[in-house]
């Protein structure tokens, strides 16, 4: 994958992709909203805790930045 594509992907996704943001905002109907909500919920419950564990162990300063953003 090219560096440009990786940088672009990193800017457009935290927990949600741009498409999921639009779908959750209701721009593509209720079914798409439901599907996107399910995917995002799975990331929050399954992927985010793993990311936090890794940051806790290997980069606590970055974990603190994450907490500041999430907890504001």
Predicted model as a PDB file, atoms N, CA, C, CB and O in Angstrom, pLDDT in the B-factor column:
MODEL        1                                                                  
ATOM      1  N   UNK A   1       0.846  -1.165   0.000  1.00 54.00           N  
ATOM      2  CA  UNK A   1       0.000   0.000   0.000  1.00 54.00           C  
ATOM      3  C   UNK A   1       0.895   1.233   0.000  1.00 54.00           C  
ATOM      4  CB  UNK A   1      -0.964  -0.005   1.215  1.00 54.00           C  
ATOM      5  O   UNK A   1       1.887   1.269   0.727  1.00 54.00           O  
ATOM      6  N   UNK A   2       0.571   2.220  -0.782  1.00 57.00           N  
ATOM      7  CA  UNK A   2       1.401   3.417  -0.875  1.00 57.00           C  
ATOM      8  C   UNK A   2       1.296   4.248   0.396  1.00 57.00           C  
ATOM      9  CB  UNK A   2       0.998   4.257  -2.092  1.00 57.00           C  
ATOM     10  O   UNK A   2       0.304   4.175   1.122  1.00 57.00           O  
ATOM     11  N   UNK A   3       2.339   5.041   0.655  1.00 56.00           N  
ATOM     12  CA  UNK A   3       2.332   5.919   1.823  1.00 56.00           C  
ATOM     13  C   UNK A   3       1.178   6.908   1.762  1.00 56.00           C  
ATOM     14  CB  UNK A   3       3.657   6.668   1.933  1.00 56.00           C  
ATOM     15  O   UNK A   3       0.543   7.193   2.777  1.00 56.00           O  
ATOM     16  N   UNK A   4       0.909   7.430   0.569  1.00 57.00           N  
ATOM     17  CA  UNK A   4      -0.176   8.399   0.404  1.00 57.00           C  
ATOM     18  C   UNK A   4      -1.516   7.778   0.763  1.00 57.00           C  
ATOM     19  CB  UNK A   4      -0.210   8.930  -1.035  1.00 57.00           C  
ATOM     20  O   UNK A   4      -2.326   8.403   1.447  1.00 57.00           O  
ATOM     21  N   UNK A   5      -1.758   6.562   0.312  1.00 57.00           N  
ATOM     22  CA  UNK A   5      -3.018   5.892   0.610  1.00 57.00           C  
ATOM     23  C   UNK A   5      -3.138   5.628   2.106  1.00 57.00           C  
ATOM     24  CB  UNK A   5      -3.131   4.577  -0.176  1.00 57.00           C  
ATOM     25  O   UNK A   5      -4.219   5.793   2.671  1.00 57.00           O  
ATOM     26  N   UNK A   6      -2.060   5.226   2.754  1.00 55.00           N  
ATOM     27  CA  UNK A   6      -2.076   4.984   4.191  1.00 55.00           C  
ATOM     28  C   UNK A   6      -2.368   6.270   4.947  1.00 55.00           C  
ATOM     29  CB  UNK A   6      -0.745   4.388   4.651  1.00 55.00           C  
ATOM     30  O   UNK A   6      -3.164   6.258   5.886  1.00 55.00           O  
ATOM     31  N   UNK A   7      -1.743   7.380   4.565  1.00 54.00           N  
ATOM     32  CA  UNK A   7      -2.001   8.657   5.233  1.00 54.00           C  
ATOM     33  C   UNK A   7      -3.447   9.076   5.036  1.00 54.00           C  
ATOM     34  CB  UNK A   7      -1.055   9.749   4.707  1.00 54.00           C  
ATOM     35  O   UNK A   7      -4.082   9.578   5.963  1.00 54.00           O  
ATOM     36  N   UNK A   8      -3.970   8.874   3.837  1.00 56.00           N  
ATOM     37  CA  UNK A   8      -5.352   9.225   3.559  1.00 56.00           C  
ATOM     38  C   UNK A   8      -6.304   8.400   4.411  1.00 56.00           C  
ATOM     39  CB  UNK A   8      -5.662   9.030   2.080  1.00 56.00           C  
ATOM     40  O   UNK A   8      -7.269   8.930   4.962  1.00 56.00           O  
ATOM     41  N   UNK A   9      -6.037   7.108   4.519  1.00 56.00           N  
ATOM     42  CA  UNK A   9      -6.884   6.240   5.334  1.00 56.00           C  
ATOM     43  C   UNK A   9      -6.821   6.660   6.798  1.00 56.00           C  
ATOM     44  CB  UNK A   9      -6.460   4.768   5.181  1.00 56.00           C  
ATOM     45  O   UNK A   9      -7.851   6.677   7.472  1.00 56.00           O  
ATOM     46  N   UNK A  10      -5.663   6.992   7.292  1.00 52.00           N  
ATOM     47  CA  UNK A  10      -5.502   7.370   8.685  1.00 52.00           C  
ATOM     48  C   UNK A  10      -6.278   8.647   9.007  1.00 52.00           C  
ATOM     49  CB  UNK A  10      -4.025   7.553   9.013  1.00 52.00           C  
ATOM     50  O   UNK A  10      -6.788   8.796  10.117  1.00 52.00           O  
ATOM     51  N   UNK A  11      -6.370   9.556   8.062  1.00 63.00           N  
ATOM     52  CA  UNK A  11      -7.088  10.804   8.301  1.00 63.00           C  
ATOM     53  C   UNK A  11      -8.586  10.622   8.257  1.00 63.00           C  
ATOM     54  CB  UNK A  11      -6.680  11.838   7.295  1.00 63.00           C  
ATOM     55  O   UNK A  11      -9.308  11.447   8.818  1.00 63.00           O  
ATOM     56  N   UNK A  12      -9.081   9.600   7.627  1.00 64.00           N  
ATOM     57  CA  UNK A  12     -10.520   9.477   7.438  1.00 64.00           C  
ATOM     58  C   UNK A  12     -11.182   8.504   8.391  1.00 64.00           C  
ATOM     59  CB  UNK A  12     -10.804   9.062   6.047  1.00 64.00           C  
ATOM     60  O   UNK A  12     -12.404   8.359   8.365  1.00 64.00           O  
ATOM     61  N   UNK A  13     -10.412   7.834   9.228  1.00 79.00           N  
ATOM     62  CA  UNK A  13     -11.029   6.858  10.098  1.00 79.00           C  
ATOM     63  C   UNK A  13     -10.409   6.883  11.483  1.00 79.00           C  
ATOM     64  CB  UNK A  13     -10.914   5.479   9.501  1.00 79.00           C  
ATOM     65  O   UNK A  13      -9.191   6.822  11.651  1.00 79.00           O  
ATOM     66  N   UNK A  14     -11.271   6.973  12.445  1.00 88.00           N  
ATOM     67  CA  UNK A  14     -10.869   6.740  13.822  1.00 88.00           C  
ATOM     68  C   UNK A  14     -11.637   5.488  14.221  1.00 88.00           C  
ATOM     69  CB  UNK A  14     -11.176   7.996  14.787  1.00 88.00           C  
ATOM     70  O   UNK A  14     -11.114   4.377  14.142  1.00 88.00           O  
ATOM     71  N   UNK A  15     -12.847   5.670  14.639  1.00 94.00           N  
ATOM     72  CA  UNK A  15     -13.713   4.532  14.942  1.00 94.00           C  
ATOM     73  C   UNK A  15     -14.633   4.266  13.760  1.00 94.00           C  
ATOM     74  CB  UNK A  15     -14.538   4.789  16.227  1.00 94.00           C  
ATOM     75  O   UNK A  15     -15.059   3.132  13.542  1.00 94.00           O  
ATOM     76  N   UNK A  16     -14.939   5.315  12.993  1.00 95.00           N  
ATOM     77  CA  UNK A  16     -15.862   5.185  11.869  1.00 95.00           C  
ATOM     78  C   UNK A  16     -15.210   5.630  10.566  1.00 95.00           C  
ATOM     79  CB  UNK A  16     -17.128   5.998  12.125  1.00 95.00           C  
ATOM     80  O   UNK A  16     -14.378   6.537  10.554  1.00 95.00           O  
ATOM     81  N   UNK A  17     -15.593   4.990   9.481  1.00 93.00           N  
ATOM     82  CA  UNK A  17     -15.191   5.458   8.161  1.00 93.00           C  
ATOM     83  C   UNK A  17     -16.079   6.635   7.783  1.00 93.00           C  
ATOM     84  CB  UNK A  17     -15.285   4.317   7.098  1.00 93.00           C  
ATOM     85  O   UNK A  17     -17.101   6.874   8.426  1.00 93.00           O  
ATOM     86  N   UNK A  18     -15.703   7.358   6.761  1.00 92.00           N  
ATOM     87  CA  UNK A  18     -16.535   8.469   6.287  1.00 92.00           C  
ATOM     88  C   UNK A  18     -17.915   7.957   5.875  1.00 92.00           C  
ATOM     89  CB  UNK A  18     -15.854   9.196   5.098  1.00 92.00           C  
ATOM     90  O   UNK A  18     -18.926   8.595   6.168  1.00 92.00           O  
ATOM     91  N   UNK A  19     -17.959   6.830   5.209  1.00 93.00           N  
ATOM     92  CA  UNK A  19     -19.240   6.243   4.789  1.00 93.00           C  
ATOM     93  C   UNK A  19     -20.097   5.910   6.001  1.00 93.00           C  
ATOM     94  CB  UNK A  19     -19.008   4.975   3.939  1.00 93.00           C  
ATOM     95  O   UNK A  19     -21.298   6.182   6.007  1.00 93.00           O  
ATOM     96  N   UNK A  20     -19.492   5.327   7.022  1.00 95.00           N  
ATOM     97  CA  UNK A  20     -20.255   4.994   8.235  1.00 95.00           C  
ATOM     98  C   UNK A  20     -20.768   6.250   8.922  1.00 95.00           C  
ATOM     99  CB  UNK A  20     -19.390   4.183   9.210  1.00 95.00           C  
ATOM    100  O   UNK A  20     -21.876   6.254   9.458  1.00 95.00           O  
ATOM    101  N   UNK A  21     -19.980   7.306   8.914  1.00 94.00           N  
ATOM    102  CA  UNK A  21     -20.452   8.576   9.488  1.00 94.00           C  
ATOM    103  C   UNK A  21     -21.718   9.035   8.781  1.00 94.00           C  
ATOM    104  CB  UNK A  21     -19.359   9.666   9.386  1.00 94.00           C  
ATOM    105  O   UNK A  21     -22.689   9.434   9.423  1.00 94.00           O  
ATOM    106  N   UNK A  22     -21.699   8.974   7.461  1.00 95.00           N  
ATOM    107  CA  UNK A  22     -22.867   9.387   6.680  1.00 95.00           C  
ATOM    108  C   UNK A  22     -24.055   8.479   6.962  1.00 95.00           C  
ATOM    109  CB  UNK A  22     -22.542   9.379   5.180  1.00 95.00           C  
ATOM    110  O   UNK A  22     -25.177   8.957   7.129  1.00 95.00           O  
ATOM    111  N   UNK A  23     -23.817   7.186   7.016  1.00 96.00           N  
ATOM    112  CA  UNK A  23     -24.906   6.246   7.234  1.00 96.00           C  
ATOM    113  C   UNK A  23     -25.505   6.392   8.628  1.00 96.00           C  
ATOM    114  CB  UNK A  23     -24.418   4.825   7.026  1.00 96.00           C  
ATOM    115  O   UNK A  23     -26.725   6.348   8.782  1.00 96.00           O  
ATOM    116  N   UNK A  24     -24.673   6.563   9.630  1.00 96.00           N  
ATOM    117  CA  UNK A  24     -25.175   6.738  10.988  1.00 96.00           C  
ATOM    118  C   UNK A  24     -25.925   8.053  11.128  1.00 96.00           C  
ATOM    119  CB  UNK A  24     -24.027   6.680  11.992  1.00 96.00           C  
ATOM    120  O   UNK A  24     -26.831   8.173  11.953  1.00 96.00           O  
ATOM    121  N   UNK A  25     -25.552   9.030  10.328  1.00 96.00           N  
ATOM    122  CA  UNK A  25     -26.275  10.299  10.319  1.00 96.00           C  
ATOM    123  C   UNK A  25     -27.621  10.171   9.608  1.00 96.00           C  
ATOM    124  CB  UNK A  25     -25.432  11.383   9.648  1.00 96.00           C  
ATOM    125  O   UNK A  25     -28.393  11.129   9.570  1.00 96.00           O  
ATOM    126  N   UNK A  26     -27.906   9.000   9.048  1.00 94.00           N  
ATOM    127  CA  UNK A  26     -29.195   8.755   8.426  1.00 94.00           C  
ATOM    128  C   UNK A  26     -29.279   9.125   6.964  1.00 94.00           C  
ATOM    129  CB  UNK A  26     -30.226   9.483   9.153  1.00 94.00           C  
ATOM    130  O   UNK A  26     -30.378   9.229   6.420  1.00 94.00           O  
ATOM    131  N   UNK A  27     -28.141   9.329   6.308  1.00 93.00           N  
ATOM    132  CA  UNK A  27     -28.147   9.777   4.919  1.00 93.00           C  
ATOM    133  C   UNK A  27     -28.459   8.667   3.923  1.00 93.00           C  
ATOM    134  CB  UNK A  27     -26.825  10.382   4.583  1.00 93.00           C  
ATOM    135  O   UNK A  27     -28.748   8.955   2.762  1.00 93.00           O  
ATOM    136  N   UNK A  28     -28.408   7.398   4.350  1.00 93.00           N  
ATOM    137  CA  UNK A  28     -28.612   6.279   3.424  1.00 93.00           C  
ATOM    138  C   UNK A  28     -29.713   5.325   3.854  1.00 93.00           C  
ATOM    139  CB  UNK A  28     -27.337   5.513   3.270  1.00 93.00           C  
ATOM    140  O   UNK A  28     -29.751   4.177   3.411  1.00 93.00           O  
ATOM    141  N   UNK A  29     -30.599   5.787   4.706  1.00 94.00           N  
ATOM    142  CA  UNK A  29     -31.713   4.942   5.118  1.00 94.00           C  
ATOM    143  C   UNK A  29     -31.438   4.183   6.409  1.00 94.00           C  
ATOM    144  CB  UNK A  29     -32.042   3.970   4.026  1.00 94.00           C  
ATOM    145  O   UNK A  29     -30.303   4.086   6.875  1.00 94.00           O  
ATOM    146  N   UNK A  30     -32.520   3.647   6.966  1.00 96.00           N  
ATOM    147  CA  UNK A  30     -32.443   2.989   8.265  1.00 96.00           C  
ATOM    148  C   UNK A  30     -31.639   1.694   8.249  1.00 96.00           C  
ATOM    149  CB  UNK A  30     -33.820   2.706   8.761  1.00 96.00           C  
ATOM    150  O   UNK A  30     -30.926   1.408   9.212  1.00 96.00           O  
ATOM    151  N   UNK A  31     -31.735   0.908   7.187  1.00 96.00           N  
ATOM    152  CA  UNK A  31     -30.998  -0.354   7.140  1.00 96.00           C  
ATOM    153  C   UNK A  31     -29.493  -0.111   7.164  1.00 96.00           C  
ATOM    154  CB  UNK A  31     -31.382  -1.151   5.890  1.00 96.00           C  
ATOM    155  O   UNK A  31     -28.769  -0.777   7.904  1.00 96.00           O  
ATOM    156  N   UNK A  32     -29.022   0.832   6.364  1.00 96.00           N  
ATOM    157  CA  UNK A  32     -27.584   1.156   6.347  1.00 96.00           C  
ATOM    158  C   UNK A  32     -27.148   1.728   7.695  1.00 96.00           C  
ATOM    159  CB  UNK A  32     -27.263   2.164   5.211  1.00 96.00           C  
ATOM    160  O   UNK A  32     -26.049   1.439   8.170  1.00 96.00           O  
ATOM    161  N   UNK A  33     -28.001   2.533   8.303  1.00 97.00           N  
ATOM    162  CA  UNK A  33     -27.700   3.086   9.621  1.00 97.00           C  
ATOM    163  C   UNK A  33     -27.532   1.953  10.632  1.00 97.00           C  
ATOM    164  CB  UNK A  33     -28.816   4.060  10.076  1.00 97.00           C  
ATOM    165  O   UNK A  33     -26.585   1.963  11.418  1.00 97.00           O  
ATOM    166  N   UNK A  34     -28.423   0.997  10.618  1.00 96.00           N  
ATOM    167  CA  UNK A  34     -28.362  -0.158  11.515  1.00 96.00           C  
ATOM    168  C   UNK A  34     -27.079  -0.956  11.295  1.00 96.00           C  
ATOM    169  CB  UNK A  34     -29.586  -1.061  11.307  1.00 96.00           C  
ATOM    170  O   UNK A  34     -26.400  -1.316  12.257  1.00 96.00           O  
ATOM    171  N   UNK A  35     -26.744  -1.233  10.037  1.00 97.00           N  
ATOM    172  CA  UNK A  35     -25.549  -2.015   9.719  1.00 97.00           C  
ATOM    173  C   UNK A  35     -24.279  -1.293  10.179  1.00 97.00           C  
ATOM    174  CB  UNK A  35     -25.482  -2.293   8.207  1.00 97.00           C  
ATOM    175  O   UNK A  35     -23.389  -1.910  10.763  1.00 97.00           O  
ATOM    176  N   UNK A  36     -24.199  -0.001   9.917  1.00 97.00           N  
ATOM    177  CA  UNK A  36     -23.031   0.771  10.321  1.00 97.00           C  
ATOM    178  C   UNK A  36     -22.914   0.838  11.835  1.00 97.00           C  
ATOM    179  CB  UNK A  36     -23.096   2.176   9.739  1.00 97.00           C  
ATOM    180  O   UNK A  36     -21.820   0.717  12.387  1.00 97.00           O  
ATOM    181  N   UNK A  37     -24.030   1.027  12.493  1.00 97.00           N  
ATOM    182  CA  UNK A  37     -24.032   1.064  13.956  1.00 97.00           C  
ATOM    183  C   UNK A  37     -23.485  -0.235  14.518  1.00 97.00           C  
ATOM    184  CB  UNK A  37     -25.449   1.321  14.493  1.00 97.00           C  
ATOM    185  O   UNK A  37     -22.710  -0.224  15.474  1.00 97.00           O  
ATOM    186  N   UNK A  38     -23.880  -1.342  13.937  1.00 97.00           N  
ATOM    187  CA  UNK A  38     -23.406  -2.647  14.382  1.00 97.00           C  
ATOM    188  C   UNK A  38     -21.899  -2.791  14.204  1.00 97.00           C  
ATOM    189  CB  UNK A  38     -24.124  -3.750  13.626  1.00 97.00           C  
ATOM    190  O   UNK A  38     -21.213  -3.289  15.097  1.00 97.00           O  
ATOM    191  N   UNK A  39     -21.383  -2.360  13.061  1.00 96.00           N  
ATOM    192  CA  UNK A  39     -19.938  -2.451  12.811  1.00 96.00           C  
ATOM    193  C   UNK A  39     -19.150  -1.580  13.786  1.00 96.00           C  
ATOM    194  CB  UNK A  39     -19.618  -2.037  11.367  1.00 96.00           C  
ATOM    195  O   UNK A  39     -18.129  -2.008  14.325  1.00 96.00           O  
ATOM    196  N   UNK A  40     -19.624  -0.372  14.006  1.00 97.00           N  
ATOM    197  CA  UNK A  40     -18.929   0.546  14.909  1.00 97.00           C  
ATOM    198  C   UNK A  40     -18.988   0.017  16.343  1.00 97.00           C  
ATOM    199  CB  UNK A  40     -19.548   1.964  14.830  1.00 97.00           C  
ATOM    200  O   UNK A  40     -17.990   0.063  17.062  1.00 97.00           O  
ATOM    201  N   UNK A  41     -20.134  -0.476  16.754  1.00 97.00           N  
ATOM    202  CA  UNK A  41     -20.275  -1.051  18.096  1.00 97.00           C  
ATOM    203  C   UNK A  41     -19.281  -2.201  18.297  1.00 97.00           C  
ATOM    204  CB  UNK A  41     -21.724  -1.549  18.323  1.00 97.00           C  
ATOM    205  O   UNK A  41     -18.662  -2.308  19.355  1.00 97.00           O  
ATOM    206  N   UNK A  42     -19.131  -3.049  17.294  1.00 96.00           N  
ATOM    207  CA  UNK A  42     -18.190  -4.168  17.380  1.00 96.00           C  
ATOM    208  C   UNK A  42     -16.760  -3.654  17.547  1.00 96.00           C  
ATOM    209  CB  UNK A  42     -18.294  -5.062  16.125  1.00 96.00           C  
ATOM    210  O   UNK A  42     -15.995  -4.202  18.341  1.00 96.00           O  
ATOM    211  N   UNK A  43     -16.398  -2.619  16.815  1.00 96.00           N  
ATOM    212  CA  UNK A  43     -15.051  -2.049  16.962  1.00 96.00           C  
ATOM    213  C   UNK A  43     -14.833  -1.500  18.364  1.00 96.00           C  
ATOM    214  CB  UNK A  43     -14.823  -0.940  15.931  1.00 96.00           C  
ATOM    215  O   UNK A  43     -13.776  -1.703  18.960  1.00 96.00           O  
ATOM    216  N   UNK A  44     -15.836  -0.806  18.884  1.00 96.00           N  
ATOM    217  CA  UNK A  44     -15.720  -0.229  20.225  1.00 96.00           C  
ATOM    218  C   UNK A  44     -15.561  -1.336  21.261  1.00 96.00           C  
ATOM    219  CB  UNK A  44     -16.954   0.644  20.556  1.00 96.00           C  
ATOM    220  O   UNK A  44     -14.721  -1.230  22.155  1.00 96.00           O  
ATOM    221  N   UNK A  45     -16.339  -2.372  21.153  1.00 97.00           N  
ATOM    222  CA  UNK A  45     -16.330  -3.441  22.160  1.00 97.00           C  
ATOM    223  C   UNK A  45     -15.189  -4.435  21.999  1.00 97.00           C  
ATOM    224  CB  UNK A  45     -17.624  -4.182  22.115  1.00 97.00           C  
ATOM    225  O   UNK A  45     -14.694  -4.973  22.989  1.00 97.00           O  
ATOM    226  N   UNK A  46     -14.765  -4.686  20.759  1.00 95.00           N  
ATOM    227  CA  UNK A  46     -13.776  -5.737  20.520  1.00 95.00           C  
ATOM    228  C   UNK A  46     -12.386  -5.213  20.167  1.00 95.00           C  
ATOM    229  CB  UNK A  46     -14.255  -6.627  19.423  1.00 95.00           C  
ATOM    230  O   UNK A  46     -11.391  -5.756  20.647  1.00 95.00           O  
ATOM    231  N   UNK A  47     -12.298  -4.194  19.358  1.00 94.00           N  
ATOM    232  CA  UNK A  47     -11.001  -3.709  18.884  1.00 94.00           C  
ATOM    233  C   UNK A  47     -10.409  -2.631  19.785  1.00 94.00           C  
ATOM    234  CB  UNK A  47     -11.136  -3.171  17.480  1.00 94.00           C  
ATOM    235  O   UNK A  47      -9.213  -2.655  20.076  1.00 94.00           O  
ATOM    236  N   UNK A  48     -11.222  -1.701  20.223  1.00 96.00           N  
ATOM    237  CA  UNK A  48     -10.712  -0.595  21.023  1.00 96.00           C  
ATOM    238  C   UNK A  48     -10.064  -1.070  22.330  1.00 96.00           C  
ATOM    239  CB  UNK A  48     -11.838   0.377  21.329  1.00 96.00           C  
ATOM    240  O   UNK A  48      -8.996  -0.567  22.678  1.00 96.00           O  
ATOM    241  N   UNK A  49     -10.652  -2.000  23.057  1.00 96.00           N  
ATOM    242  CA  UNK A  49      -9.982  -2.474  24.273  1.00 96.00           C  
ATOM    243  C   UNK A  49      -8.584  -3.054  23.999  1.00 96.00           C  
ATOM    244  CB  UNK A  49     -10.844  -3.527  24.952  1.00 96.00           C  
ATOM    245  O   UNK A  49      -7.663  -2.860  24.792  1.00 96.00           O  
ATOM    246  N   UNK A  50      -8.437  -3.746  22.903  1.00 96.00           N  
ATOM    247  CA  UNK A  50      -7.120  -4.297  22.534  1.00 96.00           C  
ATOM    248  C   UNK A  50      -6.131  -3.172  22.232  1.00 96.00           C  
ATOM    249  CB  UNK A  50      -7.244  -5.238  21.306  1.00 96.00           C  
ATOM    250  O   UNK A  50      -4.976  -3.220  22.656  1.00 96.00           O  
ATOM    251  N   UNK A  51      -6.590  -2.163  21.500  1.00 96.00           N  
ATOM    252  CA  UNK A  51      -5.728  -1.013  21.210  1.00 96.00           C  
ATOM    253  C   UNK A  51      -5.298  -0.333  22.503  1.00 96.00           C  
ATOM    254  CB  UNK A  51      -6.453  -0.006  20.294  1.00 96.00           C  
ATOM    255  O   UNK A  51      -4.139   0.060  22.640  1.00 96.00           O  
ATOM    256  N   UNK A  52      -6.215  -0.191  23.448  1.00 97.00           N  
ATOM    257  CA  UNK A  52      -5.913   0.454  24.718  1.00 97.00           C  
ATOM    258  C   UNK A  52      -4.863  -0.345  25.489  1.00 97.00           C  
ATOM    259  CB  UNK A  52      -7.190   0.611  25.558  1.00 97.00           C  
ATOM    260  O   UNK A  52      -3.940   0.230  26.066  1.00 97.00           O  
ATOM    261  N   UNK A  53      -5.005  -1.657  25.497  1.00 97.00           N  
ATOM    262  CA  UNK A  53      -4.016  -2.505  26.179  1.00 97.00           C  
ATOM    263  C   UNK A  53      -2.611  -2.304  25.598  1.00 97.00           C  
ATOM    264  CB  UNK A  53      -4.420  -3.988  26.070  1.00 97.00           C  
ATOM    265  O   UNK A  53      -1.630  -2.195  26.334  1.00 97.00           O  
ATOM    266  N   UNK A  54      -2.538  -2.259  24.284  1.00 98.00           N  
ATOM    267  CA  UNK A  54      -1.236  -2.078  23.630  1.00 98.00           C  
ATOM    268  C   UNK A  54      -0.661  -0.704  23.955  1.00 98.00           C  
ATOM    269  CB  UNK A  54      -1.364  -2.252  22.102  1.00 98.00           C  
ATOM    270  O   UNK A  54       0.527  -0.584  24.255  1.00 98.00           O  
ATOM    271  N   UNK A  55      -1.493   0.330  23.896  1.00 98.00           N  
ATOM    272  CA  UNK A  55      -1.016   1.671  24.237  1.00 98.00           C  
ATOM    273  C   UNK A  55      -0.593   1.747  25.698  1.00 98.00           C  
ATOM    274  CB  UNK A  55      -2.100   2.714  23.949  1.00 98.00           C  
ATOM    275  O   UNK A  55       0.418   2.367  26.025  1.00 98.00           O  
ATOM    276  N   UNK A  56      -1.358   1.125  26.563  1.00 98.00           N  
ATOM    277  CA  UNK A  56      -1.044   1.124  27.988  1.00 98.00           C  
ATOM    278  C   UNK A  56       0.356   0.558  28.240  1.00 98.00           C  
ATOM    279  CB  UNK A  56      -2.092   0.312  28.764  1.00 98.00           C  
ATOM    280  O   UNK A  56       1.121   1.090  29.045  1.00 98.00           O  
ATOM    281  N   UNK A  57       0.667  -0.514  27.545  1.00 98.00           N  
ATOM    282  CA  UNK A  57       1.949  -1.174  27.733  1.00 98.00           C  
ATOM    283  C   UNK A  57       3.101  -0.482  27.015  1.00 98.00           C  
ATOM    284  CB  UNK A  57       1.854  -2.587  27.268  1.00 98.00           C  
ATOM    285  O   UNK A  57       4.202  -0.373  27.556  1.00 98.00           O  
ATOM    286  N   UNK A  58       2.848  -0.016  25.799  1.00 98.00           N  
ATOM    287  CA  UNK A  58       3.947   0.439  24.942  1.00 98.00           C  
ATOM    288  C   UNK A  58       4.020   1.943  24.707  1.00 98.00           C  
ATOM    289  CB  UNK A  58       3.845  -0.231  23.638  1.00 98.00           C  
ATOM    290  O   UNK A  58       5.058   2.450  24.282  1.00 98.00           O  
ATOM    291  N   UNK A  59       2.928   2.667  24.977  1.00 98.00           N  
ATOM    292  CA  UNK A  59       2.961   4.116  24.721  1.00 98.00           C  
ATOM    293  C   UNK A  59       1.912   4.821  25.584  1.00 98.00           C  
ATOM    294  CB  UNK A  59       2.713   4.418  23.209  1.00 98.00           C  
ATOM    295  O   UNK A  59       0.910   5.313  25.064  1.00 98.00           O  
ATOM    296  N   UNK A  60       2.138   4.870  26.894  1.00 98.00           N  
ATOM    297  CA  UNK A  60       1.155   5.460  27.801  1.00 98.00           C  
ATOM    298  C   UNK A  60       0.841   6.931  27.514  1.00 98.00           C  
ATOM    299  CB  UNK A  60       1.642   5.330  29.206  1.00 98.00           C  
ATOM    300  O   UNK A  60      -0.265   7.395  27.792  1.00 98.00           O  
ATOM    301  N   UNK A  61       1.801   7.655  26.965  1.00 98.00           N  
ATOM    302  CA  UNK A  61       1.537   9.064  26.647  1.00 98.00           C  
ATOM    303  C   UNK A  61       0.469   9.177  25.562  1.00 98.00           C  
ATOM    304  CB  UNK A  61       2.834   9.772  26.193  1.00 98.00           C  
ATOM    305  O   UNK A  61      -0.397  10.050  25.620  1.00 98.00           O  
ATOM    306  N   UNK A  62       0.539   8.300  24.588  1.00 98.00           N  
ATOM    307  CA  UNK A  62      -0.463   8.312  23.521  1.00 98.00           C  
ATOM    308  C   UNK A  62      -1.828   7.884  24.062  1.00 98.00           C  
ATOM    309  CB  UNK A  62      -0.032   7.386  22.362  1.00 98.00           C  
ATOM    310  O   UNK A  62      -2.857   8.409  23.636  1.00 98.00           O  
ATOM    311  N   UNK A  63      -1.840   6.959  24.973  1.00 98.00           N  
ATOM    312  CA  UNK A  63      -3.091   6.549  25.621  1.00 98.00           C  
ATOM    313  C   UNK A  63      -3.706   7.733  26.362  1.00 98.00           C  
ATOM    314  CB  UNK A  63      -2.844   5.369  26.598  1.00 98.00           C  
ATOM    315  O   UNK A  63      -4.923   7.920  26.335  1.00 98.00           O  
ATOM    316  N   UNK A  64      -2.888   8.511  27.006  1.00 98.00           N  
ATOM    317  CA  UNK A  64      -3.402   9.691  27.712  1.00 98.00           C  
ATOM    318  C   UNK A  64      -4.022  10.689  26.729  1.00 98.00           C  
ATOM    319  CB  UNK A  64      -2.274  10.370  28.517  1.00 98.00           C  
ATOM    320  O   UNK A  64      -5.049  11.297  27.031  1.00 98.00           O  
ATOM    321  N   UNK A  65      -3.409  10.861  25.564  1.00 97.00           N  
ATOM    322  CA  UNK A  65      -3.988  11.738  24.540  1.00 97.00           C  
ATOM    323  C   UNK A  65      -5.355  11.219  24.109  1.00 97.00           C  
ATOM    324  CB  UNK A  65      -3.049  11.845  23.317  1.00 97.00           C  
ATOM    325  O   UNK A  65      -6.298  11.994  23.948  1.00 97.00           O  
ATOM    326  N   UNK A  66      -5.457   9.921  23.927  1.00 96.00           N  
ATOM    327  CA  UNK A  66      -6.737   9.305  23.556  1.00 96.00           C  
ATOM    328  C   UNK A  66      -7.788   9.571  24.637  1.00 96.00           C  
ATOM    329  CB  UNK A  66      -6.566   7.779  23.337  1.00 96.00           C  
ATOM    330  O   UNK A  66      -8.916   9.957  24.331  1.00 96.00           O  
ATOM    331  N   UNK A  67      -7.414   9.366  25.884  1.00 97.00           N  
ATOM    332  CA  UNK A  67      -8.355   9.600  26.995  1.00 97.00           C  
ATOM    333  C   UNK A  67      -8.817  11.035  27.029  1.00 97.00           C  
ATOM    334  CB  UNK A  67      -7.716   9.237  28.332  1.00 97.00           C  
ATOM    335  O   UNK A  67      -9.998  11.301  27.252  1.00 97.00           O  
ATOM    336  N   UNK A  68      -7.903  11.970  26.811  1.00 97.00           N  
ATOM    337  CA  UNK A  68      -8.275  13.387  26.820  1.00 97.00           C  
ATOM    338  C   UNK A  68      -9.325  13.683  25.760  1.00 97.00           C  
ATOM    339  CB  UNK A  68      -7.043  14.267  26.596  1.00 97.00           C  
ATOM    340  O   UNK A  68     -10.291  14.399  26.022  1.00 97.00           O  
ATOM    341  N   UNK A  69      -9.142  13.140  24.572  1.00 95.00           N  
ATOM    342  CA  UNK A  69     -10.096  13.390  23.487  1.00 95.00           C  
ATOM    343  C   UNK A  69     -11.437  12.724  23.782  1.00 95.00           C  
ATOM    344  CB  UNK A  69      -9.535  12.880  22.144  1.00 95.00           C  
ATOM    345  O   UNK A  69     -12.488  13.343  23.618  1.00 95.00           O  
ATOM    346  N   UNK A  70     -11.405  11.487  24.210  1.00 94.00           N  
ATOM    347  CA  UNK A  70     -12.636  10.738  24.447  1.00 94.00           C  
ATOM    348  C   UNK A  70     -13.417  11.295  25.642  1.00 94.00           C  
ATOM    349  CB  UNK A  70     -12.315   9.263  24.676  1.00 94.00           C  
ATOM    350  O   UNK A  70     -14.647  11.332  25.618  1.00 94.00           O  
ATOM    351  N   UNK A  71     -12.719  11.715  26.657  1.00 94.00           N  
ATOM    352  CA  UNK A  71     -13.372  12.119  27.899  1.00 94.00           C  
ATOM    353  C   UNK A  71     -13.782  13.592  27.936  1.00 94.00           C  
ATOM    354  CB  UNK A  71     -12.465  11.834  29.049  1.00 94.00           C  
ATOM    355  O   UNK A  71     -14.437  14.013  28.889  1.00 94.00           O  
ATOM    356  N   UNK A  72     -13.422  14.368  26.950  1.00 89.00           N  
ATOM    357  CA  UNK A  72     -13.814  15.783  26.928  1.00 89.00           C  
ATOM    358  C   UNK A  72     -15.291  15.943  26.744  1.00 89.00           C  
ATOM    359  CB  UNK A  72     -13.088  16.523  25.833  1.00 89.00           C  
ATOM    360  O   UNK A  72     -15.790  17.068  26.703  1.00 89.00           O  
TER     361      UNK A  72                                                      
ENDMDL                                                                          
END                                                                             
